[in-house]
C-alpha cells in the first residue's frame, strides 16, 4: 500500500502535483513561464534533465525534498539567472546613445569653432543674429541636425546627460527647438554673402577700367610688341589680345634665361617706376577671379526659391506656440525686407553681366568669346 501511495503521489507529481498546484491563475502561469524562460536561458548550457519516468531511488528523494521547499535560493537567482527583458530594456536606457562614430567625430570638429555654450548659440540662431554664427558655421550646423533615429535614442536615454559627448549634448540643444533645422535654413537667408560676391565683381570691373597705372603698363607692353614686330605684318598694332599676357613668360631671349616678362619689368623699373605697384589699384581682382557668373546666377535662383521656404516656415511657426513667439516676430520683420532684397540681388546680377560685357568691349574683346572669367 505504501508503495502504491508513493507511486500514486509520483503520478500526481508527474501530472502537475495535484490539488491546488494544478490550477494556477493566468497571471501566475505567465510569471512562472517568464521565470522558467530565464532559467532555461542560463541553465540549458550545463543542465541535462532526466525525464520524470526515469526518476527513482536517491534522485527521486532529492527531487521531492527540493520540490517541497516551493522556492529557489535567492542568492542562486541573483548570481546565475539572467535578467528579464524588462530589466534589460531598463538598463539599456542608461547606456549612451549609439551615434555614428564618424558623424559624431565630424560634428565635434565643427563644434570646436563654437566658443559659446550651446544654449546661447541656439538663442542667437532663434533671433536671427548673424553676428555670432557666420555663414560657414550655419551651413555646417544645418548638416548636423539630428535625425529622427538619433532624437529617439536621446529621448529614451535616462542616464546623466552631463556625461554625454559634445555631439550628443549639441543634439539635445537642437531638439529643444521645434523644427530647428528649418529655422536655421530661414536664418541662413540673412547672410549677405551673395551680395558681397556681386559687389566684389563690380568693384573689380571698376578698378580695371579706372586704373591709370594699369593703362601705362599695357601701353608699354604694346610698344615692346610693336618694336619686336617692326617691319612685319604684326607691327604697327593699335592693341593686342588679352591672351598675349599669358605668353609673356613663354617668350624667352635667345642667349639667356630671361623672358619677355623680365624685360617688361626691367623697362618699367627704369622708365616708369611709379607704376610698378599697379596691383594695389586692383585689390578686388584676385577674389573676383575665383567667382563665376554662372554659379552666382545659381545662388540667386536658390535664394529666390528659398524665399518661398521662409514664407512656409512662418506658417509652421504659428503652430509652435510660445516657443517660437520671438522667432515668428523676427521672421515677420525679415520677410518684410526679404522680397526687396531678392529683387535687389537680381538687379545687381543683371548689372554685373552688363558691366562684364562692357569691360570686354573696352579691352577690344568679343563678349561672346571673352567671358567674365577670362
Secondary structure, DSSP 4 states (H G I P E B T S, - for coil): -HHHHHHHHHHHHHTT-SGGGG---HHHHHHHHHHHHHHHHHHTTT-PPPPGGG--HHHHHHHHHHHTT-S--HHHHHHHSPPPHHHHHHHHTTSPP---HHHHHHHHHHHTT--S-HHHHHHHHHTT-TTTS-HHHHHHHHHTPPPHHHHHHHHH--S-GGGS-HHHHHHHHHHTSTTHHHHHHHHHTT--HHHHHHHHHHHHHHHHHH-HHHHHHHHHHHHHHHHHTTTSTT-S-S---GGGGGGTTT-B-TTSS-BHHHHHHHHHHHH-GGGTTGGGGGTTHHHHHT--HHHHHHHHHHHHHHHHHHHHHHHHHHTTGGGGHHHHHHHHHHHHHHHHHHHHHHHHHHHHHHHHHHHHHHTT--TTTS-S--
